[in-house]
Amino acid sequence: MYQIRFLIALTGAWLLPMQSVLAHGFAGPHMFISTLLIDDPNVADEASVPTFMFLPQPEDGGVTPALYNLSFEFDKRITENFGFSLGMGYQWLHTPGARTVSGWQNLEGALKYKAYVNAEHEFMLSLGVSREFARTGATGGVGVALDNDDTSSTTPTIFWGKGFGDLPIGFLRPLAVTGTLGYQIADKKLKVIGIDADSGDLLYNNGISNQWNGGLSLQYSMRYLQTQVKDLGLPEFVNKLTPVAEVAWSSPASRPSQSGPQYLFGVGINYTAQSYALTVEALIPGNRQTGSHAGVIAQFHLYFDDLFPNSLGKPITGWWQ
């Protein structure tokens, strides 16, 4: 869930403070950071190693389980604007008074194409499709406890980003919005197959329901403020920061469904250097289905075009040139 890359070489002496981030994703002078709850609109050569998340789960009989997740993602360009990603994670579900359950999540792969960039209006649009491969993670009791899907699914998605550089108010121009919207299509639909004779609960097959998912992020780039609006003489460390707020959501799109809409908010700070980025956000559940208390998410992000410019940092089609 998390890609960013530089697209346009900027010139002029007043742009020299930006030369340390010539690897990252720009639409005009605006850089879209790598966000944690939703994917950014860029196509890149990079990796998240790792992303850590902690989120208390909905209470069950007065007990609050705690979910820990450590995930990894690798992104690689095939051509300048077309690439793929692979991601997987390991989860721990700790319930007080019970055995901690852990296991690998299913493997996810994705393709993304950067279809349009308007540098003048700081706009970027990409199209993608992701695939979750069932039974590639933990199965059986562990898989069920960690909500690993037992059937594969495909999710076409649209990604976009827009900087506010068009605004006439200078101190609002460093703002940017990014968003995603996708529709998950299950290989095997969820169906009711009977009723439990003892509890009276409905029994389901091992399918899943289709669902909508997406999100938004709001960013304020201190780098943009320094280089495009007004240099306030702040320390260089501060000029590499981007305060960010995110929301990710999902909602069932077919019946029956075993879960309702879920909303998760993130508020934090991003630091982007030349070859890496660090981001930390507080997680705030939007409803009880999402979680019971606040959590945290943090990510260490690497940019291969700075670290390995002649190999992993180049599109695959450029390896033989």
Contacts in CASP RR format, 6 or more apart in sequence:
PFRMAT RR
TARGET T0000
AUTHOR 0000-0000-0000
METHOD contacts of the structure
MODEL  1
MYQIRFLIALTGAWLLPMQSVLAHGFAGPHMFISTLLIDDPNVADEASVP
TFMFLPQPEDGGVTPALYNLSFEFDKRITENFGFSLGMGYQWLHTPGART
VSGWQNLEGALKYKAYVNAEHEFMLSLGVSREFARTGATGGVGVALDNDD
TSSTTPTIFWGKGFGDLPIGFLRPLAVTGTLGYQIADKKLKVIGIDADSG
DLLYNNGISNQWNGGLSLQYSMRYLQTQVKDLGLPEFVNKLTPVAEVAWS
SPASRPSQSGPQYLFGVGINYTAQSYALTVEALIPGNRQTGSHAGVIAQF
HLYFDDLFPNSLGKPITGWWQ
1 36 0 8 1.000
1 37 0 8 1.000
1 38 0 8 1.000
1 39 0 8 1.000
1 48 0 8 1.000
1 51 0 8 1.000
1 73 0 8 1.000
2 34 0 8 1.000
2 35 0 8 1.000
2 36 0 8 1.000
2 39 0 8 1.000
2 40 0 8 1.000
2 48 0 8 1.000
2 51 0 8 1.000
2 73 0 8 1.000
2 299 0 8 1.000
2 301 0 8 1.000
3 34 0 8 1.000
3 39 0 8 1.000
3 40 0 8 1.000
3 42 0 8 1.000
3 43 0 8 1.000
3 44 0 8 1.000
3 46 0 8 1.000
3 75 0 8 1.000
3 85 0 8 1.000
3 112 0 8 1.000
4 24 0 8 1.000
4 25 0 8 1.000
4 31 0 8 1.000
4 32 0 8 1.000
4 33 0 8 1.000
4 34 0 8 1.000
4 40 0 8 1.000
4 42 0 8 1.000
4 44 0 8 1.000
4 46 0 8 1.000
4 272 0 8 1.000
4 277 0 8 1.000
4 301 0 8 1.000
4 303 0 8 1.000
5 23 0 8 1.000
5 24 0 8 1.000
5 25 0 8 1.000
5 42 0 8 1.000
5 43 0 8 1.000
5 44 0 8 1.000
5 45 0 8 1.000
5 46 0 8 1.000
5 303 0 8 1.000
5 305 0 8 1.000
6 21 0 8 1.000
6 22 0 8 1.000
6 23 0 8 1.000
6 24 0 8 1.000
6 25 0 8 1.000
6 26 0 8 1.000
6 31 0 8 1.000
6 305 0 8 1.000
7 25 0 8 1.000
7 26 0 8 1.000
7 27 0 8 1.000
7 28 0 8 1.000
7 42 0 8 1.000
7 117 0 8 1.000
8 26 0 8 1.000
8 27 0 8 1.000
8 28 0 8 1.000
8 119 0 8 1.000
9 22 0 8 1.000
10 18 0 8 1.000
10 26 0 8 1.000
10 28 0 8 1.000
10 29 0 8 1.000
14 227 0 8 1.000
15 29 0 8 1.000
15 227 0 8 1.000
17 223 0 8 1.000
17 226 0 8 1.000
17 227 0 8 1.000
17 236 0 8 1.000
17 239 0 8 1.000
18 29 0 8 1.000
18 223 0 8 1.000
18 227 0 8 1.000
20 273 0 8 1.000
20 274 0 8 1.000
21 31 0 8 1.000
21 223 0 8 1.000
21 240 0 8 1.000
21 272 0 8 1.000
21 273 0 8 1.000
21 274 0 8 1.000
22 274 0 8 1.000
22 306 0 8 1.000
23 274 0 8 1.000
23 275 0 8 1.000
23 303 0 8 1.000
23 305 0 8 1.000
23 306 0 8 1.000
24 31 0 8 1.000
24 272 0 8 1.000
24 303 0 8 1.000
25 31 0 8 1.000
25 32 0 8 1.000
25 42 0 8 1.000
25 44 0 8 1.000
26 32 0 8 1.000
26 119 0 8 1.000
27 117 0 8 1.000
27 118 0 8 1.000
27 119 0 8 1.000
27 122 0 8 1.000
27 123 0 8 1.000
27 124 0 8 1.000
27 161 0 8 1.000
27 163 0 8 1.000
28 117 0 8 1.000
28 119 0 8 1.000
28 120 0 8 1.000
28 122 0 8 1.000
29 122 0 8 1.000
29 224 0 8 1.000
29 227 0 8 1.000
29 228 0 8 1.000
30 122 0 8 1.000
30 163 0 8 1.000
30 165 0 8 1.000
30 176 0 8 1.000
30 221 0 8 1.000
30 224 0 8 1.000
31 221 0 8 1.000
31 223 0 8 1.000
31 224 0 8 1.000
31 272 0 8 1.000
32 40 0 8 1.000
32 41 0 8 1.000
32 42 0 8 1.000
32 124 0 8 1.000
32 161 0 8 1.000
32 176 0 8 1.000
32 178 0 8 1.000
32 219 0 8 1.000
33 40 0 8 1.000
33 219 0 8 1.000
33 221 0 8 1.000
33 242 0 8 1.000
33 244 0 8 1.000
33 270 0 8 1.000
33 272 0 8 1.000
33 277 0 8 1.000
33 279 0 8 1.000
34 40 0 8 1.000
34 46 0 8 1.000
34 48 0 8 1.000
34 270 0 8 1.000
34 272 0 8 1.000
34 277 0 8 1.000
34 279 0 8 1.000
34 299 0 8 1.000
34 301 0 8 1.000
35 178 0 8 1.000
35 217 0 8 1.000
35 219 0 8 1.000
35 244 0 8 1.000
35 246 0 8 1.000
35 279 0 8 1.000
36 51 0 8 1.000
36 246 0 8 1.000
36 266 0 8 1.000
36 279 0 8 1.000
36 281 0 8 1.000
36 297 0 8 1.000
36 299 0 8 1.000
37 215 0 8 1.000
37 217 0 8 1.000
37 246 0 8 1.000
37 247 0 8 1.000
37 248 0 8 1.000
37 264 0 8 1.000
37 266 0 8 1.000
37 281 0 8 1.000
37 297 0 8 1.000
38 178 0 8 1.000
38 179 0 8 1.000
38 180 0 8 1.000
38 214 0 8 1.000
38 215 0 8 1.000
38 216 0 8 1.000
38 217 0 8 1.000
38 246 0 8 1.000
38 248 0 8 1.000
39 157 0 8 1.000
39 159 0 8 1.000
39 180 0 8 1.000
40 159 0 8 1.000
40 161 0 8 1.000
40 178 0 8 1.000
40 217 0 8 1.000
41 114 0 8 1.000
41 124 0 8 1.000
41 125 0 8 1.000
41 126 0 8 1.000
41 159 0 8 1.000
41 160 0 8 1.000
41 161 0 8 1.000
41 178 0 8 1.000
41 179 0 8 1.000
42 114 0 8 1.000
42 124 0 8 1.000
42 126 0 8 1.000
43 75 0 8 1.000
43 77 0 8 1.000
43 81 0 8 1.000
43 82 0 8 1.000
43 83 0 8 1.000
43 112 0 8 1.000
43 113 0 8 1.000
43 114 0 8 1.000
43 126 0 8 1.000
44 75 0 8 1.000
44 77 0 8 1.000
44 303 0 8 1.000
44 305 0 8 1.000
45 75 0 8 1.000
45 76 0 8 1.000
45 77 0 8 1.000
45 303 0 8 1.000
45 304 0 8 1.000
45 305 0 8 1.000
45 312 0 8 1.000
45 313 0 8 1.000
45 314 0 8 1.000
45 315 0 8 1.000
46 75 0 8 1.000
46 301 0 8 1.000
46 302 0 8 1.000
46 303 0 8 1.000
46 304 0 8 1.000
47 72 0 8 1.000
47 73 0 8 1.000
47 74 0 8 1.000
47 75 0 8 1.000
47 301 0 8 1.000
47 302 0 8 1.000
47 304 0 8 1.000
48 71 0 8 1.000
48 72 0 8 1.000
48 73 0 8 1.000
48 299 0 8 1.000
48 300 0 8 1.000
48 301 0 8 1.000
48 302 0 8 1.000
49 72 0 8 1.000
49 300 0 8 1.000
49 301 0 8 1.000
49 302 0 8 1.000
50 70 0 8 1.000
50 71 0 8 1.000
50 72 0 8 1.000
50 299 0 8 1.000
50 300 0 8 1.000
51 69 0 8 1.000
51 70 0 8 1.000
51 71 0 8 1.000
51 72 0 8 1.000
51 73 0 8 1.000
51 297 0 8 1.000
51 298 0 8 1.000
51 299 0 8 1.000
52 68 0 8 1.000
52 69 0 8 1.000
52 70 0 8 1.000
52 297 0 8 1.000
52 298 0 8 1.000
52 299 0 8 1.000
53 67 0 8 1.000
53 68 0 8 1.000
53 69 0 8 1.000
53 70 0 8 1.000
53 71 0 8 1.000
53 283 0 8 1.000
53 295 0 8 1.000
53 296 0 8 1.000
53 297 0 8 1.000
53 298 0 8 1.000
54 66 0 8 1.000
54 67 0 8 1.000
54 68 0 8 1.000
54 69 0 8 1.000
54 283 0 8 1.000
54 295 0 8 1.000
54 296 0 8 1.000
54 297 0 8 1.000
55 66 0 8 1.000
55 67 0 8 1.000
55 69 0 8 1.000
55 264 0 8 1.000
55 283 0 8 1.000
55 285 0 8 1.000
55 291 0 8 1.000
55 295 0 8 1.000
56 64 0 8 1.000
56 65 0 8 1.000
56 66 0 8 1.000
56 67 0 8 1.000
56 291 0 8 1.000
56 292 0 8 1.000
56 293 0 8 1.000
56 294 0 8 1.000
56 295 0 8 1.000
57 64 0 8 1.000
57 65 0 8 1.000
57 66 0 8 1.000
57 67 0 8 1.000
57 93 0 8 1.000
57 291 0 8 1.000
57 292 0 8 1.000
58 288 0 8 1.000
58 289 0 8 1.000
58 290 0 8 1.000
58 291 0 8 1.000
58 292 0 8 1.000
59 292 0 8 1.000
60 95 0 8 1.000
63 95 0 8 1.000
63 96 0 8 1.000
63 97 0 8 1.000
63 98 0 8 1.000
64 96 0 8 1.000
64 292 0 8 1.000
64 293 0 8 1.000
65 93 0 8 1.000
65 94 0 8 1.000
65 95 0 8 1.000
66 93 0 8 1.000
66 94 0 8 1.000
66 95 0 8 1.000
67 91 0 8 1.000
67 92 0 8 1.000
67 93 0 8 1.000
68 91 0 8 1.000
68 92 0 8 1.000
68 93 0 8 1.000
68 94 0 8 1.000
69 89 0 8 1.000
69 90 0 8 1.000
69 91 0 8 1.000
69 92 0 8 1.000
69 105 0 8 1.000
70 89 0 8 1.000
70 90 0 8 1.000
70 91 0 8 1.000
71 87 0 8 1.000
71 88 0 8 1.000
71 89 0 8 1.000
71 90 0 8 1.000
71 105 0 8 1.000
72 87 0 8 1.000
72 88 0 8 1.000
72 89 0 8 1.000
73 85 0 8 1.000
73 86 0 8 1.000
73 87 0 8 1.000
74 85 0 8 1.000
74 86 0 8 1.000
74 87 0 8 1.000
75 83 0 8 1.000
75 84 0 8 1.000
75 85 0 8 1.000
76 83 0 8 1.000
76 84 0 8 1.000
76 85 0 8 1.000
76 312 0 8 1.000
76 316 0 8 1.000
77 83 0 8 1.000
77 313 0 8 1.000
77 314 0 8 1.000
77 315 0 8 1.000
77 316 0 8 1.000
78 84 0 8 1.000
78 315 0 8 1.000
78 316 0 8 1.000
78 317 0 8 1.000
79 315 0 8 1.000
79 316 0 8 1.000
79 317 0 8 1.000
80 315 0 8 1.000
81 113 0 8 1.000
81 114 0 8 1.000
81 115 0 8 1.000
82 111 0 8 1.000
82 112 0 8 1.000
82 113 0 8 1.000
82 114 0 8 1.000
83 111 0 8 1.000
83 112 0 8 1.000
83 113 0 8 1.000
84 109 0 8 1.000
84 110 0 8 1.000
84 111 0 8 1.000
84 112 0 8 1.000
85 109 0 8 1.000
85 110 0 8 1.000
85 112 0 8 1.000
86 107 0 8 1.000
86 108 0 8 1.000
86 109 0 8 1.000
87 107 0 8 1.000
87 108 0 8 1.000
87 109 0 8 1.000
88 104 0 8 1.000
88 105 0 8 1.000
88 106 0 8 1.000
88 107 0 8 1.000
88 108 0 8 1.000
88 136 0 8 1.000
88 137 0 8 1.000
89 104 0 8 1.000
89 105 0 8 1.000
90 102 0 8 1.000
90 103 0 8 1.000
90 104 0 8 1.000
90 105 0 8 1.000
91 102 0 8 1.000
91 103 0 8 1.000
91 104 0 8 1.000
91 105 0 8 1.000
91 146 0 8 1.000
92 100 0 8 1.000
92 101 0 8 1.000
92 102 0 8 1.000
92 103 0 8 1.000
93 100 0 8 1.000
93 101 0 8 1.000
93 102 0 8 1.000
93 145 0 8 1.000
93 146 0 8 1.000
94 100 0 8 1.000
95 101 0 8 1.000
101 141 0 8 1.000
101 142 0 8 1.000
101 145 0 8 1.000
101 146 0 8 1.000
102 138 0 8 1.000
102 142 0 8 1.000
102 146 0 8 1.000
103 137 0 8 1.000
103 138 0 8 1.000
103 142 0 8 1.000
103 143 0 8 1.000
103 146 0 8 1.000
104 136 0 8 1.000
104 137 0 8 1.000
104 138 0 8 1.000
105 137 0 8 1.000
105 138 0 8 1.000
105 146 0 8 1.000
105 148 0 8 1.000
106 132 0 8 1.000
106 133 0 8 1.000
106 134 0 8 1.000
106 135 0 8 1.000
106 136 0 8 1.000
106 137 0 8 1.000
106 148 0 8 1.000
106 149 0 8 1.000
107 132 0 8 1.000
107 133 0 8 1.000
107 136 0 8 1.000
107 137 0 8 1.000
108 130 0 8 1.000
108 131 0 8 1.000
108 132 0 8 1.000
108 133 0 8 1.000
109 130 0 8 1.000
109 131 0 8 1.000
109 132 0 8 1.000
109 133 0 8 1.000
110 128 0 8 1.000
110 129 0 8 1.000
110 130 0 8 1.000
110 131 0 8 1.000
111 128 0 8 1.000
111 129 0 8 1.000
111 130 0 8 1.000
112 126 0 8 1.000
112 127 0 8 1.000
112 128 0 8 1.000
112 159 0 8 1.000
113 126 0 8 1.000
113 127 0 8 1.000
113 128 0 8 1.000
114 124 0 8 1.000
114 125 0 8 1.000
114 126 0 8 1.000
115 125 0 8 1.000
115 126 0 8 1.000
115 127 0 8 1.000
116 123 0 8 1.000
116 124 0 8 1.000
116 125 0 8 1.000
117 123 0 8 1.000
117 124 0 8 1.000
117 125 0 8 1.000
118 124 0 8 1.000
121 162 0 8 1.000
121 163 0 8 1.000
121 166 0 8 1.000
122 162 0 8 1.000
122 163 0 8 1.000
122 164 0 8 1.000
122 165 0 8 1.000
122 166 0 8 1.000
122 176 0 8 1.000
123 160 0 8 1.000
123 161 0 8 1.000
123 162 0 8 1.000
123 163 0 8 1.000
124 160 0 8 1.000
124 161 0 8 1.000
124 162 0 8 1.000
125 158 0 8 1.000
125 159 0 8 1.000
125 160 0 8 1.000
125 161 0 8 1.000
126 158 0 8 1.000
126 159 0 8 1.000
126 160 0 8 1.000
127 156 0 8 1.000
127 157 0 8 1.000
127 158 0 8 1.000
127 159 0 8 1.000
128 156 0 8 1.000
128 157 0 8 1.000
128 158 0 8 1.000
128 159 0 8 1.000
129 154 0 8 1.000
129 155 0 8 1.000
129 156 0 8 1.000
129 157 0 8 1.000
130 154 0 8 1.000
130 155 0 8 1.000
130 157 0 8 1.000
131 152 0 8 1.000
131 153 0 8 1.000
131 154 0 8 1.000
131 155 0 8 1.000
132 149 0 8 1.000
132 152 0 8 1.000
132 153 0 8 1.000
132 155 0 8 1.000
133 152 0 8 1.000
134 149 0 8 1.000
134 150 0 8 1.000
134 151 0 8 1.000
134 152 0 8 1.000
134 187 0 8 1.000
135 150 0 8 1.000
137 143 0 8 1.000
137 148 0 8 1.000
138 146 0 8 1.000
138 148 0 8 1.000
139 148 0 8 1.000
139 150 0 8 1.000
142 148 0 8 1.000
149 207 0 8 1.000
149 208 0 8 1.000
150 206 0 8 1.000
150 207 0 8 1.000
150 208 0 8 1.000
151 186 0 8 1.000
151 187 0 8 1.000
151 188 0 8 1.000
151 206 0 8 1.000
151 207 0 8 1.000
151 208 0 8 1.000
152 186 0 8 1.000
152 187 0 8 1.000
153 184 0 8 1.000
153 185 0 8 1.000
153 186 0 8 1.000
153 187 0 8 1.000
153 208 0 8 1.000
154 184 0 8 1.000
154 185 0 8 1.000
154 187 0 8 1.000
155 182 0 8 1.000
155 183 0 8 1.000
155 184 0 8 1.000
155 185 0 8 1.000
155 213 0 8 1.000
156 182 0 8 1.000
156 183 0 8 1.000
156 185 0 8 1.000
157 180 0 8 1.000
157 181 0 8 1.000
157 182 0 8 1.000
157 183 0 8 1.000
157 214 0 8 1.000
158 180 0 8 1.000
158 181 0 8 1.000
158 182 0 8 1.000
159 178 0 8 1.000
159 179 0 8 1.000
159 180 0 8 1.000
160 178 0 8 1.000
160 179 0 8 1.000
160 180 0 8 1.000
161 176 0 8 1.000
161 177 0 8 1.000
161 178 0 8 1.000
161 179 0 8 1.000
162 176 0 8 1.000
162 177 0 8 1.000
162 178 0 8 1.000
163 175 0 8 1.000
163 176 0 8 1.000
163 177 0 8 1.000
164 172 0 8 1.000
164 173 0 8 1.000
164 174 0 8 1.000
164 175 0 8 1.000
164 176 0 8 1.000
164 177 0 8 1.000
165 173 0 8 1.000
165 228 0 8 1.000
167 173 0 8 1.000
167 175 0 8 1.000
170 229 0 8 1.000
170 230 0 8 1.000
171 225 0 8 1.000
171 229 0 8 1.000
173 224 0 8 1.000
173 225 0 8 1.000
173 228 0 8 1.000
173 229 0 8 1.000
174 220 0 8 1.000
174 221 0 8 1.000
174 222 0 8 1.000
174 224 0 8 1.000
174 225 0 8 1.000
174 228 0 8 1.000
174 229 0 8 1.000
175 218 0 8 1.000
175 219 0 8 1.000
175 220 0 8 1.000
176 218 0 8 1.000
176 219 0 8 1.000
176 220 0 8 1.000
176 221 0 8 1.000
177 216 0 8 1.000
177 217 0 8 1.000
177 218 0 8 1.000
177 219 0 8 1.000
178 216 0 8 1.000
178 217 0 8 1.000
178 219 0 8 1.000
179 214 0 8 1.000
179 215 0 8 1.000
179 216 0 8 1.000
179 217 0 8 1.000
180 213 0 8 1.000
180 214 0 8 1.000
180 215 0 8 1.000
181 212 0 8 1.000
181 213 0 8 1.000
181 214 0 8 1.000
181 215 0 8 1.000
182 212 0 8 1.000
182 213 0 8 1.000
182 214 0 8 1.000
183 210 0 8 1.000
183 211 0 8 1.000
183 212 0 8 1.000
183 213 0 8 1.000
183 253 0 8 1.000
184 210 0 8 1.000
184 211 0 8 1.000
184 212 0 8 1.000
184 213 0 8 1.000
184 253 0 8 1.000
185 210 0 8 1.000
186 207 0 8 1.000
186 208 0 8 1.000
186 209 0 8 1.000
186 210 0 8 1.000
186 254 0 8 1.000
188 205 0 8 1.000
188 206 0 8 1.000
188 207 0 8 1.000
188 208 0 8 1.000
189 207 0 8 1.000
189 208 0 8 1.000
189 209 0 8 1.000
189 210 0 8 1.000
189 254 0 8 1.000
190 204 0 8 1.000
190 205 0 8 1.000
190 207 0 8 1.000
190 208 0 8 1.000
190 209 0 8 1.000
190 254 0 8 1.000
190 256 0 8 1.000
190 257 0 8 1.000
190 258 0 8 1.000
191 204 0 8 1.000
191 205 0 8 1.000
191 207 0 8 1.000
191 256 0 8 1.000
192 202 0 8 1.000
192 203 0 8 1.000
192 204 0 8 1.000
192 256 0 8 1.000
193 203 0 8 1.000
193 204 0 8 1.000
193 205 0 8 1.000
194 202 0 8 1.000
194 203 0 8 1.000
195 201 0 8 1.000
195 202 0 8 1.000
195 203 0 8 1.000
196 202 0 8 1.000
196 203 0 8 1.000
202 256 0 8 1.000
204 256 0 8 1.000
204 258 0 8 1.000
209 252 0 8 1.000
209 253 0 8 1.000
209 254 0 8 1.000
209 255 0 8 1.000
209 256 0 8 1.000
209 257 0 8 1.000
209 258 0 8 1.000
210 252 0 8 1.000
210 253 0 8 1.000
210 254 0 8 1.000
211 250 0 8 1.000
211 251 0 8 1.000
211 252 0 8 1.000
211 253 0 8 1.000
211 254 0 8 1.000
211 257 0 8 1.000
212 250 0 8 1.000
212 251 0 8 1.000
212 253 0 8 1.000
213 248 0 8 1.000
213 249 0 8 1.000
213 250 0 8 1.000
213 251 0 8 1.000
214 248 0 8 1.000
214 249 0 8 1.000
214 250 0 8 1.000
215 246 0 8 1.000
215 247 0 8 1.000
215 248 0 8 1.000
215 249 0 8 1.000
216 246 0 8 1.000
216 247 0 8 1.000
217 244 0 8 1.000
217 245 0 8 1.000
217 246 0 8 1.000
217 247 0 8 1.000
218 244 0 8 1.000
218 245 0 8 1.000
218 246 0 8 1.000
219 242 0 8 1.000
219 243 0 8 1.000
219 244 0 8 1.000
219 270 0 8 1.000
220 242 0 8 1.000
220 243 0 8 1.000
220 244 0 8 1.000
221 242 0 8 1.000
222 234 0 8 1.000
222 238 0 8 1.000
222 239 0 8 1.000
222 240 0 8 1.000
222 241 0 8 1.000
222 242 0 8 1.000
223 239 0 8 1.000
223 240 0 8 1.000
223 242 0 8 1.000
223 272 0 8 1.000
225 232 0 8 1.000
225 239 0 8 1.000
226 232 0 8 1.000
226 233 0 8 1.000
226 234 0 8 1.000
226 239 0 8 1.000
237 271 0 8 1.000
240 271 0 8 1.000
240 272 0 8 1.000
240 273 0 8 1.000
241 269 0 8 1.000
241 270 0 8 1.000
241 271 0 8 1.000
242 269 0 8 1.000
242 270 0 8 1.000
242 271 0 8 1.000
242 272 0 8 1.000
243 268 0 8 1.000
243 269 0 8 1.000
243 270 0 8 1.000
244 267 0 8 1.000
244 268 0 8 1.000
244 269 0 8 1.000
244 270 0 8 1.000
244 279 0 8 1.000
244 281 0 8 1.000
245 265 0 8 1.000
245 266 0 8 1.000
245 267 0 8 1.000
245 268 0 8 1.000
246 265 0 8 1.000
246 266 0 8 1.000
246 267 0 8 1.000
246 281 0 8 1.000
247 263 0 8 1.000
247 264 0 8 1.000
247 265 0 8 1.000
247 266 0 8 1.000
248 263 0 8 1.000
248 264 0 8 1.000
249 261 0 8 1.000
249 262 0 8 1.000
249 263 0 8 1.000
249 264 0 8 1.000
250 261 0 8 1.000
250 262 0 8 1.000
251 260 0 8 1.000
251 261 0 8 1.000
251 262 0 8 1.000
252 259 0 8 1.000
252 260 0 8 1.000
252 261 0 8 1.000
259 289 0 8 1.000
260 289 0 8 1.000
261 287 0 8 1.000
261 289 0 8 1.000
262 286 0 8 1.000
262 287 0 8 1.000
262 289 0 8 1.000
262 290 0 8 1.000
263 285 0 8 1.000
263 286 0 8 1.000
263 287 0 8 1.000
263 290 0 8 1.000
264 283 0 8 1.000
264 284 0 8 1.000
264 285 0 8 1.000
264 286 0 8 1.000
264 290 0 8 1.000
265 283 0 8 1.000
265 284 0 8 1.000
265 285 0 8 1.000
265 286 0 8 1.000
266 281 0 8 1.000
266 282 0 8 1.000
266 283 0 8 1.000
266 284 0 8 1.000
266 297 0 8 1.000
267 281 0 8 1.000
267 282 0 8 1.000
267 284 0 8 1.000
268 279 0 8 1.000
268 280 0 8 1.000
268 281 0 8 1.000
268 282 0 8 1.000
269 279 0 8 1.000
269 280 0 8 1.000
269 281 0 8 1.000
270 277 0 8 1.000
270 278 0 8 1.000
270 279 0 8 1.000
271 277 0 8 1.000
271 278 0 8 1.000
271 279 0 8 1.000
274 303 0 8 1.000
274 306 0 8 1.000
275 302 0 8 1.000
275 303 0 8 1.000
275 306 0 8 1.000
275 307 0 8 1.000
276 300 0 8 1.000
276 301 0 8 1.000
276 302 0 8 1.000
276 303 0 8 1.000
277 299 0 8 1.000
277 300 0 8 1.000
277 301 0 8 1.000
277 303 0 8 1.000
278 298 0 8 1.000
278 299 0 8 1.000
278 300 0 8 1.000
278 301 0 8 1.000
279 298 0 8 1.000
279 299 0 8 1.000
279 301 0 8 1.000
280 296 0 8 1.000
280 297 0 8 1.000
280 298 0 8 1.000
281 296 0 8 1.000
281 297 0 8 1.000
281 298 0 8 1.000
282 294 0 8 1.000
282 295 0 8 1.000
282 296 0 8 1.000
283 294 0 8 1.000
283 295 0 8 1.000
283 296 0 8 1.000
283 297 0 8 1.000
284 294 0 8 1.000
284 295 0 8 1.000
285 291 0 8 1.000
285 292 0 8 1.000
285 293 0 8 1.000
285 294 0 8 1.000
304 312 0 8 1.000
304 313 0 8 1.000
305 313 0 8 1.000
305 314 0 8 1.000
307 313 0 8 1.000
311 319 0 8 1.000
END
